[in-house]
Amino acid sequence: MPEEYLNKDKRTLYLVDKGNGLLMRRDGPSVLIERRNKAPVRIPVNYVDKVIILGNIELDSFSLTLFSSQRIPVLIINRDREFSLILPPNKDFPDHSREQKRLLSSSALIDKYRSMLLRKRFEEERKVIRILFDKISINLQDRYPTIINKIKPSEFLWNKVKDITSSLIQINIIERIISAKLNPHLGIINKACNYGLVYDIYHIFEPEADLQTAKFFCLAKLKNDFADNPQISHDILEIIINNFEKRQAEISNSVDMVINEILEIMRIIPP
């Protein structure tokens, strides 16, 4: 982690396994990042809004409890694309959970909520199609998945990249949900499952994951090399992360707009 990070506003803390013996441990209200042959870097926890760990990183449990106490979600992705998510405890979500449950009891509000999700999803699909196919002739009567399938090198290669991009978008959604003091588990479309609200909102922004995945494969040399050796190396991760970081501010703003619409629906007195 570069030292200039400490001069930034709140940001994502990425810890990527590059075989350099990276270690993270708690140091008071900060975490200390240590690497072989490098000076350690101390990062105050109040500079961080979410943590993404990719690969085999050594860390102590006190670091995780520090992040949890500050309502900072932690996403861990290993080389086999297995994901673990650590969230602050549910006691941090008392304010709006009651209103979320009330929304679930009103069929009229559920219909309004569902209509909003479908409308926003359609807008995202149209945006991505315009960006990807501005110079390519397509049949606009085709369904969105059919159009996206036209640019996939293969389902296997596409999903290896999209899965990681999707996780980066989802933890961004989680961070914004927690900031809004909503319960990430109380979904309306994806109800009765963990992270239901996250999956509800991600349904809107899944086309963004397609867009970033498509941009990854637009690099011809990279596309050929990755097809020959489809491993998520730290170089591949760096490209995926950089693509996401370029879009993160815009994604966060869009997610906040969706959350505001959800809050407006929740404030309606059900009939």
ZIGIZI-V212235 format. One record per residue. RES is the residue in one small letter. SS is DSSP state (H for helix, E for strand, C for the rest). PSI is psi as a letter, one per 30 degrees, with the letter a starting at -180 (* if undefined). Layout:
RES/SS/PSI ; RES/SS/PSI
This chain:
m/C/k ; p/C/k ; e/H/f ; e/H/f ; y/H/e ; l/H/f ; n/H/g ; k/C/l ; d/C/a ; k/C/k ; r/E/l ; t/E/k ; l/E/j ; y/E/k ; l/E/j ; v/E/k ; d/C/j ; k/C/g ; g/C/g ; n/C/g ; g/C/h ; l/C/k ; l/E/k ; m/E/k ; r/E/l ; r/E/k ; d/E/i ; g/C/b ; p/C/g ; s/E/l ; v/E/k ; l/E/k ; i/E/k ; e/E/k ; r/C/l ; r/C/k ; n/C/g ; k/C/k ; a/C/k ; p/C/l ; v/E/k ; r/E/k ; i/E/j ; p/E/k ; v/H/f ; n/H/g ; y/H/f ; v/E/k ; d/E/f ; k/E/l ; v/E/k ; i/E/j ; i/E/k ; l/E/j ; g/C/a ; n/C/j ; i/C/k ; e/E/k ; l/E/l ; d/C/l ; s/H/f ; f/H/e ; s/H/e ; l/H/e ; t/H/e ; l/H/e ; f/H/e ; s/H/e ; s/H/f ; q/C/g ; r/C/h ; i/C/j ; p/E/k ; v/E/k ; l/E/k ; i/E/k ; i/E/k ; n/C/a ; r/C/f ; d/C/g ; r/C/g ; e/C/k ; f/E/k ; s/E/k ; l/E/k ; i/E/k ; l/C/l ; p/C/l ; p/C/l ; n/H/f ; k/H/f ; d/H/f ; f/C/h ; p/H/f ; d/H/e ; h/H/f ; s/H/e ; r/H/e ; e/H/e ; q/H/e ; k/H/e ; r/H/e ; l/H/e ; l/H/f ; s/C/f ; s/C/j ; s/H/e ; a/H/e ; l/H/e ; i/H/e ; d/H/e ; k/H/e ; y/H/e ; r/H/e ; s/H/e ; m/H/e ; l/H/e ; l/H/e ; r/H/e ; k/H/e ; r/H/e ; f/H/e ; e/H/e ; e/H/e ; e/H/e ; r/H/e ; k/H/e ; v/H/e ; i/H/e ; r/H/e ; i/H/e ; l/H/f ; f/C/h ; d/C/f ; k/C/g ; i/C/k ; s/C/k ; i/C/l ; n/C/j ; l/C/f ; q/C/f ; d/C/l ; r/C/l ; y/H/e ; p/H/e ; t/H/e ; i/H/e ; i/H/e ; n/H/f ; k/C/f ; i/C/g ; k/C/k ; p/C/e ; s/C/l ; e/H/e ; f/H/e ; l/H/e ; w/H/e ; n/H/e ; k/H/e ; v/H/e ; k/H/e ; d/H/e ; i/H/e ; t/H/e ; s/H/e ; s/H/e ; l/H/e ; i/H/e ; q/H/e ; i/H/f ; n/H/e ; i/H/e ; i/H/e ; e/H/e ; r/H/e ; i/H/e ; i/H/e ; s/H/e ; a/C/g ; k/C/h ; l/C/l ; n/C/j ; p/C/f ; h/C/f ; l/C/i ; g/C/l ; i/C/e ; i/C/e ; n/C/i ; k/C/l ; a/C/h ; c/C/l ; n/C/k ; y/C/h ; g/H/e ; l/H/e ; v/H/e ; y/H/e ; d/H/e ; i/H/e ; y/H/e ; h/H/e ; i/H/e ; f/H/g ; e/H/e ; p/H/f ; e/H/e ; a/H/e ; d/H/e ; l/H/e ; q/H/e ; t/H/e ; a/H/e ; k/H/e ; f/H/e ; f/H/f ; c/C/f ; l/C/j ; a/H/e ; k/H/e ; l/H/e ; k/H/e ; n/H/e ; d/H/e ; f/H/e ; a/H/e ; d/H/e ; n/C/i ; p/C/i ; q/C/k ; i/C/i ; s/C/l ; h/H/f ; d/H/e ; i/H/e ; l/H/e ; e/H/e ; i/H/e ; i/H/e ; i/H/e ; n/H/e ; n/H/e ; f/H/e ; e/H/e ; k/H/f ; r/H/f ; q/H/e ; a/H/e ; e/H/e ; i/H/e ; s/H/e ; n/H/e ; s/H/e ; v/H/e ; d/H/e ; m/H/e ; v/H/e ; i/H/e ; n/H/e ; e/H/e ; i/H/e ; l/H/e ; e/H/e ; i/H/e ; m/H/f ; r/H/f ; i/C/k ; i/C/j ; p/C/k ; p/C/*
